[in-house]
């Protein structure tokens, strides 16, 4: 979108300039793949190119914020397997979600759409099976074997019939949040005895079984972990490993009792925040261990270098910053996530680099379409980041919209709001309340501690940013 408001055009108006997003869609994946392979797309050539379709694995964790990663310089958390994906691929340093909440963000990864469009607006909203089309359906039609393994949670009390998915492994416990220990598992809607007691290991076992299955087709695996969501119970061999860890890196306004203040107890965990944070980090180590098992399985089968691996979090997490706890809020700690991609050599330029272009959860689906050589469906609102994978100089977006709808029981604590996030500024509008709008200069104030809304510079900027926000709302059909 490149921050240019109102660039979308109706069909038939070819003389009108179109947005970068629409241009990429019109180009289509076929041209990109043809350029990479040096062949045309006649029937024989297309069949040959189809054989080059890479496997795809998307690993999604819950509540993993962007800087809780060894590769991001965390003071004590070691994540060697996540770091390996970054070191052999690309680490997107400015990756975000368009809604910092489990269900809406997960629906956005699957559909490539904002919550305003796919309709999963909060954790109690039901996924609409007739309305929403996932990237699975497109990949299945293109010849992929597919599996969804792990947390569904839209809202989770029941599981959907998901078109395009060959194997569907999930759980309904606690409205889809699941349990770390002894969580009942459904395989293709049939309750199935547990093979492992710990959920992160159990889901990884299913993922490895799927990878190891004999097949002639490429595969797409979506591995969606319960970790690292509340209530942070690490496996026995990791419990307590960070008991002595120095937490001085946490925000200055943070303290160990922060879960008791500012209605933070509504998130579901009361107690010593420092102890809870240590358990959170231990659960992340467990996820990293299991990613290592999956990478080893791919290497053993000789499939690793023909597999695109994407790792991301469904939203970030606030650990005491702004004297807050949890997510929902439009601040960086909440909306920013890790986004790591390892890919075959033909798809990735200069492995090991970091990209500063802004990418979003809605960008996953169109990226997978382009990687697979499938034209990007018009209903997908995200932008493929394959051009960024292939060139460090590829343009990125200049601005995007963040949205949060009312979410019970947090509605009284966190009013619905919209935000405009540009490369330098963030402008926040709170809905149906008396809260003052907020404006931050992210270059000079990355922790968003100084609201500029009433300053001279703020008064000069706000009208420009409001106009830009209005244009993007219209272009992307954001509900006001």
Helices and strands as residue ranges (DSSP letters): H 20-37, H 43-50, E 55-61, G 70-72, H 80-87, E 90-96, H 102-111, H 115-118, H 135-141, E 145-150, E 167-170, E 185-187, E 190-192, H 199-212, E 219-224, G 258-260, G 264-267, H 273-301, G 304-306, E 307-313, E 318-319, G 321-323, E 325-326, H 332-335, E 339-342, G 345-347, E 353-360, H 363-371, H 386-390, E 399-404, E 417-422, E 425-430, E 438-441, H 456-475
